[in-house]
Amino acid sequence: MTLQVKNLTGGYFGNPVLKNVNFNINDGQIVGLIGLNGAGKSTTIKEIIGLLSPFSGEIVIDDITIKSDKTAFRKKIGFIPETPSLYEELTLQEHIELTALAYDIDKDLALERAKPLLATFRLSDKLDWFPINFSKGMKQKVMIICAFLTEPSLYIIDEPFMGLDPLAVVDLTDLMVHMKEQGASILMSTHILSTAEKFCDKFVVMNAGEVVAEGNVPALRDQFGLTEATLDDIYLHLTKTGAAAQ
């Protein structure tokens, strides 16, 4: 078991956004975190990566909690935010080296791991470029490269397809599937449901800070009473009904 979210209640400034959230992600599993805007997806991600502290409940990655070993816990996670966040004064190569330092990876090993990623995302000749030279999509590719070179147990990817061209979307999905085959687990928040439906093993559906359904597409069809529905159909059902599984 890679990730266990147990009875998680949390939010901001004493205001609970999440209410008793429970779900698991097993080794070698890609899980889509879906729901309407304001459902609690981003808050859940912030709780998992340690930007927020739960009011109650527990988050466990490979039997480690952030309380038991903060450094080891954070090294278990490779995080790609929705909005790229780069240091304007650092080149692409320096971002790779900084990531290596943060994860206690030998610099030469990190650069070696980065080579195929740089080739995949067509940035091999951009190592001396600064963020000011990159488009938004290229900045997102830098975030992807830095996260994947750490080879963690758990990847957390928030709206991964935002700003990426169609070829890069294919490259990223292929990369996620490859890492899954290597035993890594992936939690992905996305609204691009037609793409997610093709390769996610299951989905966690959130509404109003609660998990209202969990499972693969056939299981969600059963839970929402929507025979033959696509994931988009289920999402539209959430939009119209406000949400609870039937």
C-alpha positions as CSV (number, residue, x, y, z in Angstrom):
1,M,0.0,0.0,0.0
2,T,1.6,3.3,-1.1
3,L,-0.9,6.0,0.1
4,Q,-3.5,5.7,2.8
5,V,-5.7,8.7,3.6
6,K,-7.5,7.9,6.9
7,N,-10.5,9.9,8.3
8,L,-8.9,13.1,7.1
9,T,-10.6,16.4,8.2
10,G,-8.8,19.6,7.4
11,G,-8.9,23.0,5.9
12,Y,-7.8,26.6,6.5
13,F,-7.8,28.7,9.7
14,G,-9.9,26.3,11.7
15,N,-12.5,26.1,8.9
16,P,-13.0,22.4,7.9
17,V,-13.0,22.0,4.1
18,L,-12.5,18.2,4.1
19,K,-14.8,16.0,6.2
20,N,-13.7,12.5,7.1
21,V,-12.0,11.8,3.7
22,N,-10.8,8.2,3.2
23,F,-9.2,6.5,0.2
24,N,-6.2,4.3,-0.7
25,I,-3.8,4.1,-3.6
26,N,-2.0,0.8,-4.1
27,D,1.5,0.2,-5.6
28,G,1.4,0.5,-9.4
29,Q,-2.0,2.3,-9.5
30,I,-3.1,5.5,-11.2
31,V,-6.0,7.2,-9.5
32,G,-7.9,10.2,-10.8
33,L,-9.1,12.7,-8.2
34,I,-12.2,14.3,-9.7
35,G,-15.0,16.7,-8.7
36,L,-16.4,20.1,-9.2
37,N,-14.5,23.3,-8.5
38,G,-14.5,23.7,-4.7
39,A,-15.0,20.0,-4.1
40,G,-11.9,19.8,-2.0
41,K,-9.4,18.3,-4.5
42,S,-6.7,20.9,-4.1
43,T,-7.1,21.0,-0.3
44,T,-6.7,17.2,-0.2
45,I,-3.5,17.5,-2.3
46,K,-2.1,20.2,0.0
47,E,-2.8,18.0,3.1
48,I,-1.0,15.0,1.5
49,I,2.1,16.9,0.5
50,G,2.3,18.7,3.9
51,L,1.4,22.2,3.0
52,L,-1.6,22.0,5.4
53,S,-1.8,20.1,8.7
54,P,-4.9,17.9,9.2
55,F,-7.3,18.8,12.0
56,S,-7.7,15.1,12.5
57,G,-7.0,11.9,10.6
58,E,-3.8,10.5,9.2
59,I,-1.9,10.3,5.9
60,V,0.5,7.4,5.4
61,I,2.9,6.8,2.6
62,D,4.8,3.4,2.7
63,D,4.1,3.2,6.4
64,I,5.6,6.6,7.1
65,T,3.7,9.7,8.3
66,I,4.9,13.3,8.2
67,K,4.9,13.3,12.0
68,S,7.1,10.2,12.2
69,D,9.7,11.3,9.7
70,K,9.0,14.6,7.8
71,T,12.1,14.3,5.5
72,A,11.5,10.7,4.5
73,F,7.8,11.4,4.0
74,R,8.4,14.3,1.6
75,K,11.0,12.4,-0.3
76,K,8.4,9.8,-1.1
77,I,6.4,12.4,-3.1
78,G,7.0,13.8,-6.5
79,F,4.7,16.8,-6.9
80,I,3.7,18.7,-10.1
81,P,1.5,21.7,-9.3
82,E,-1.1,23.1,-11.7
83,T,0.8,26.4,-12.1
84,P,4.6,26.0,-12.8
85,S,6.8,27.5,-10.1
86,L,10.3,28.1,-11.2
87,Y,13.2,30.2,-10.0
88,E,13.8,33.0,-12.5
89,E,17.5,33.2,-11.8
90,L,18.2,29.5,-12.3
91,T,18.7,27.7,-15.6
92,L,17.0,24.4,-16.5
93,Q,20.1,22.5,-15.5
94,E,20.3,24.3,-12.2
95,H,16.7,23.4,-11.5
96,I,17.6,19.8,-12.0
97,E,20.6,20.1,-9.7
98,L,18.5,21.9,-7.1
99,T,15.9,19.1,-7.2
100,A,18.8,16.6,-6.7
101,L,20.0,18.5,-3.7
102,A,16.5,18.6,-2.2
103,Y,16.0,14.8,-2.6
104,D,19.6,13.9,-1.6
105,I,20.3,12.5,-5.1
106,D,23.8,12.6,-6.5
107,K,24.0,15.4,-9.1
108,D,25.5,13.3,-11.8
109,L,22.8,10.6,-11.3
110,A,20.1,13.3,-11.5
111,L,21.4,14.6,-14.8
112,E,21.6,11.0,-16.1
113,R,18.0,10.4,-15.1
114,A,17.0,13.7,-16.7
115,K,18.5,12.9,-20.1
116,P,15.7,10.7,-21.4
117,L,13.1,13.0,-19.9
118,L,14.7,16.0,-21.6
119,A,14.7,14.1,-24.9
120,T,11.0,13.1,-24.4
121,F,9.9,16.6,-23.8
122,R,12.3,18.1,-26.4
123,L,14.3,20.2,-24.0
124,S,17.7,18.5,-24.3
125,D,19.2,21.7,-25.9
126,K,17.7,24.1,-23.4
127,L,19.7,23.2,-20.3
128,D,21.2,26.7,-20.2
129,W,17.9,28.5,-20.7
130,F,16.3,30.6,-17.9
131,P,12.5,30.5,-17.2
132,I,12.0,33.8,-19.0
133,N,12.8,32.0,-22.2
134,F,10.2,29.3,-21.7
135,S,6.6,29.3,-22.7
136,K,4.0,28.2,-20.0
137,G,3.9,24.7,-21.6
138,M,7.7,24.5,-21.5
139,K,7.7,25.6,-17.8
140,Q,5.3,22.8,-17.1
141,K,7.6,20.3,-18.8
142,V,10.4,21.5,-16.5
143,M,8.2,20.7,-13.5
144,I,7.4,17.3,-14.9
145,I,11.1,16.5,-15.6
146,C,12.1,17.6,-12.1
147,A,9.4,15.5,-10.4
148,F,10.0,12.3,-12.4
149,L,13.8,12.3,-12.1
150,T,13.3,11.8,-8.3
151,E,11.7,8.4,-8.9
152,P,9.5,8.6,-5.8
153,S,6.9,6.1,-4.5
154,L,4.0,8.5,-5.1
155,Y,3.5,11.1,-7.8
156,I,0.9,13.8,-7.1
157,I,0.0,15.7,-10.3
158,D,-2.5,18.6,-10.1
159,E,-4.2,19.3,-13.5
160,P,-1.3,17.8,-15.4
161,F,-2.5,18.6,-18.9
162,M,-2.9,22.3,-18.4
163,G,-0.8,24.3,-20.9
164,L,0.6,21.2,-22.6
165,D,0.4,20.7,-26.4
166,P,-1.3,17.4,-27.6
167,L,2.1,15.7,-28.2
168,A,3.3,16.5,-24.7
169,V,0.0,15.2,-23.3
170,V,0.7,11.9,-25.0
171,D,4.3,11.9,-23.7
172,L,3.2,12.6,-20.1
173,T,0.5,9.9,-20.1
174,D,3.0,7.4,-21.6
175,L,5.5,8.4,-18.8
176,M,2.9,7.9,-16.1
177,V,1.9,4.5,-17.4
178,H,5.6,3.5,-17.6
179,M,6.2,4.6,-14.0
180,K,3.1,2.7,-12.9
181,E,4.6,-0.4,-14.6
182,Q,7.7,0.2,-12.5
183,G,5.6,0.0,-9.3
184,A,5.0,3.8,-8.6
185,S,1.6,5.1,-7.7
186,I,0.0,8.3,-9.1
187,L,-2.7,10.6,-7.8
188,M,-3.9,12.9,-10.5
189,S,-6.4,15.7,-10.2
190,T,-7.9,16.6,-13.6
191,H,-10.9,17.9,-15.4
192,I,-9.8,16.3,-18.7
193,L,-11.9,13.3,-18.1
194,S,-11.9,11.7,-21.6
195,T,-8.1,11.4,-21.4
196,A,-8.1,10.2,-17.7
197,E,-10.7,7.6,-18.4
198,K,-8.3,5.8,-20.8
199,F,-5.6,5.1,-18.3
200,C,-6.7,5.6,-14.7
201,D,-7.2,2.4,-12.7
202,K,-9.9,4.1,-10.5
203,F,-11.3,7.4,-9.6
204,V,-12.0,9.1,-6.3
205,V,-15.0,11.4,-6.7
206,M,-15.3,14.4,-4.3
207,N,-18.0,16.8,-3.5
208,A,-18.3,19.4,-0.8
209,G,-15.2,18.1,1.0
210,E,-16.3,14.5,1.0
211,V,-15.6,11.4,-1.0
212,V,-19.0,10.5,-2.6
213,A,-17.8,7.6,-4.8
214,E,-14.7,5.6,-5.5
215,G,-13.9,2.9,-8.1
216,N,-13.3,2.3,-11.8
217,V,-15.8,3.5,-14.4
218,P,-18.1,0.4,-14.2
219,A,-18.2,0.8,-10.4
220,L,-19.0,4.5,-10.7
221,R,-21.8,3.7,-13.2
222,D,-23.3,1.4,-10.6
223,Q,-22.9,3.8,-7.8
224,F,-24.6,6.7,-9.7
225,G,-27.1,4.5,-11.4
226,L,-25.9,5.6,-14.9
227,T,-25.7,2.5,-17.1
228,E,-23.2,2.9,-20.0
229,A,-22.2,6.4,-18.9
230,T,-18.8,7.8,-19.7
231,L,-16.8,9.6,-17.0
232,D,-17.9,12.9,-18.6
233,D,-21.5,11.8,-18.2
234,I,-20.9,11.0,-14.5
235,Y,-19.2,14.4,-14.0
236,L,-22.2,16.2,-15.6
237,H,-24.5,14.2,-13.3
238,L,-22.5,15.6,-10.4
239,T,-22.9,19.1,-11.8
240,K,-26.6,18.9,-12.1
241,T,-27.5,17.0,-8.9
242,G,-24.8,18.4,-6.5
243,A,-23.7,15.0,-6.0
244,A,-24.2,12.0,-4.0
245,A,-24.0,8.5,-5.2
246,Q,-27.3,6.7,-5.4
